[in-house]
Amino acid sequence: MIESKKDKRQKIRYKIRKRISGTNDIPRLAVFRSNKEIYAQLIDDSQSKTLAAASSREESVSKNKSTKVEKAQMVGKLIAERAKTTGIENVVFDRGGFLYHGRIKALAESARESGLKF
């Protein structure tokens, strides 16, 4: 049986989630990338709550006419700022089964530059 690209990503995602979980002190920075947009959430898995979220669909990001990589960088900065306002400095990065390059890498590096540690 031939696996689709989506099924392969799902398998990788499950492997990652076995090893990674977020707590209230060190939440999980989960990233989802669609064809057009990119989303980031800080998740406390012990309580199953989202502590902060940012996406490229927000007005501050979407009104700029820029490339998808630049929008990912803006989302990284936004999520880092929102993490600081909630008192979070350390996170565990969850790439969600996506390869660590392109938009995922841009988001992660801009979040690091803005002060998040992972």
Helices and strands as residue ranges (DSSP letters): H 5-19, E 28-33, E 38-44, E 49-55, H 59-62, H 68-85, E 92-94, H 103-113
